[in-house]
């Protein structure tokens, strides 16, 4: 938090708004003045001013004050202006610096994933992925982790429509086996691609959710199987899950943990 100069009246008004956000039925003037604590007359004047601007509303029956729809309007404008790639980039760079491996960011689009960011890391690795390329969902870590968090009917439709084409001998090509696998992915919060899309390449991926709680994207760490061993993948598990949560929070998603 900045320690720079503040305008006292603005600071107090923001404290009032923050307090109002904690209770949907709102607060009375006296209760607010005690809780903050602030002078009752000052609280009333600030509330009245914010009512005029739509930031606060007063219930005509209870006379309590609560958040106004203007705040929601501002929130909507902010959410619409958020750019996934821009918001995610700092966190992707952190992963790159931490792991020295290839970092991917993808979006879900029409039954496939589309790569929208790729950081190369410091280790030499040849992969087919490239920004703008599309990839199947059933055999990539990013694809599976999105597939696992889509509505069941939508996921089933994708599996049926795109079929489970074998990209390597490790690709899951049985529908029942894939559905069971996706349940595990959903429960654990991350997905592994163990040479299922490219021979010799392992990766670990986590989902990214938007402000509505809908899965829209995923990120992954990829590397050669000789480096991305089971032991190393286990050490990266919490890191990539937490990174996914951080990016989701930047998009307005309210995580429960």
N, C-alpha and C positions, 0 to 999 in steps of 0.2 A: 504494500500500500504506500502511496506517495506521502511524503511528509511536507509537501509544498504548501503554499498559502491556501486558505479556504475562506469561503464566504459563509458566515455563520448561519444566515437564514436559509441558504440553499442546503447546507449540511443538515440542518434540522428537518427541512422538508423531505429530504431523501431518507432520513431515518424514519419519518412518519410513513412514507410509502413502503419502506422495507418492513415495518411492523404490520401494516395493513395486509401485506402479502402472506402473512402467516396464518390468517384466519378468514375463511370464506364468508362468514356471517358479519365480519367487520368489528369495529371497536367504537365505543363512545368517546367523546372528547375527554371526559374526566379520566377514564381508564387509560387512554393514550398518554395523557399528561403525567400520570403516576408511573407508568411503565417506562417512559423514555429516560429520565423524567424531564419534563419541560413545563414552562408556564402555561396554564390552561388557556389564557387569552391568546397567547402566541399560537398554540396548537389550533385553536378555533379559526384564527385568521388565515393560517397556512392551509388548513383544510378547505376553507371557503374559496381561497384563491385557486387551489387545485381542482375544486369542483367546477369552477368557471372554465377551466381548460380541459375538462373531461378526464383528468388523471384520477380523480376520486369521485365517487357517487355516494349520496346519502339515501338510506332506506327511509321512505316517508313514514313507515309504520314504527320501526324500532329506533329511528333517528341515528342509527349507527352508520359509520362511514366505512366504505370498502373500496377496493381498487376499481378504477373506471376502465371503460373499454378503449380509451385512448392508449393506455399502456399496452393492451393486446394488439392494437393497430401498429404501434411502434415495433413490438416484438415480431409481428408478421413481416414488416418491412426488413427488419434485420435478418430474419431467417431466409427471406427471398434473396438477399444480397450476398449470402455466404457462398463462397466458392470452395468446393471440396478440396481441390488440388492445392489451393493456396493455404487453406487451414491445416491440411495434413502435412505439407512439406517439411516444416520444422521437426515434426515427430519422426518422419521418415529419415531425415538426415541424422537424427540421434541414433536410430537403429543402424544406419549405415556405419557410423563412427564406432558404435559399440561392437558390431559383428564383423565388419569388413566384407560382408557378403552382399549379394544382389537383393535390393528391396523393391517390391512391386506394389503399386496401388491400382486397383481395378474398379470398374463400376459394372453393375448388372444391367444388361440391355438385351431385350428380346431373346431370352433363353440362353444367352452366352455371357461371358465376361469380356470386357474391353479394357486393355491396359491403357491407363492415362498418365502413369508416371513410372519411371524405372531409374533407380540409382544403382550404379554399377559396382560400388564397393571398391576395395583395394586389392582383392584377390582376382586372379585370372579365371574367368568362367565364360564359356560359350553357351548361350541359351538362345532358343528360337524367339523368345519374347521380344517385342518391340512396341513402343508407344503407338497406339492406334490399331494394333493387331487384336483380333478376336480369338477367344479360346473356349473350348468346351468346358462344361461345368462338372461333369462326372469324374474327371481324372486330374483336375488341378486343385491344389489346396484352396486357393481363393474361390474357385467355383463351388467346391463342395461345402465350404463354410457358409456361403450365401445360400446355396440350395437347401442346406439343413435348416435355415431360419426363415425360409419362405413359407407361406401357407401351404399345407399339405397337398391340396388340390393343384396348386400352381406348380409345385415341385414335381408331382406325379405327371403332369402334362408335359413338362420339359423333358423328363426322362423318357416318356413315350414318344415324343415328337423327334427328339434328336438321336434317339437310340444310344446304346452304350458301346460305341465303337472302341475297339482295343487299340490304344496308341503304343503300348508296350505289353510285354507279357505279364506285367504287374497290374494293369488296368482292371478295375472291377467292371465286369460285363454282365453280371447276373443282377436282375432287378431287385429280388428279395435281399440279396447280400448288400446291395447298395443302400436300400432303405434302412436296413439294420445298422449299417455303417453310419448313415446320416443321423440316426438317433443318438449314437455314441458321440458324434461331432457336436450335436445340439447340447447334449448333457455336459460335455467337457469344455465347451466354449472355444474350441480351436480345431483345425483340421490339419492333417498331415498328407503330403503327397510324397510317397516313397517310390520314386522312379515310375510313377503311374502315367506321367505325361511325356517325360523324356528320360531315357535310360541314363543312369549315372547322376541324376539330379534329385535331391530331396528338398522339401520345403515345408514350412509351418506357416499357417495362415489364421487370421482372426477376423471376425466380422466388424463392420462399421454400420451404425444405425443413425437415422435422421431424427428430427425432433418429434416425429409421430411414433417412433419406435419401430419403423419399418427398416429392414436391412436393405441397404442401397449400394454397399461397397465392401471391399475387403483389402487387407494388406498382407504381405507375406515376406518371409526371409527365405532365400533360396541359395543353395550351394551344392558342391559335389558331394556325393554320398560318402566319400572317404573322409570328408570334414564334417558333414552334417550327420553324424552318427546318432544313434538312439539316445546316447548320453547327452550329446550336445543339444539335441532337439528338446530334451527334457529341461535343460537349463534355460532354454529360450522361451519356454511355455508361458510363464507368468509375465515375462517382459512384453511379448507380443499381444497377449490378452489385454494388459494394462494400456498399451499404446492404442489399441483399438478403442478402448473405453475413453481415453483422452480425446481422440479425434471425434468420437461420437458426441462427447460433451460439448466440443466446440461447435458441433452442428445443432446443438439444442436438446440432445437426448438426455433424459434424466436417468442415470444409472442407479441401480438399487444397491450396489456394493462399491 
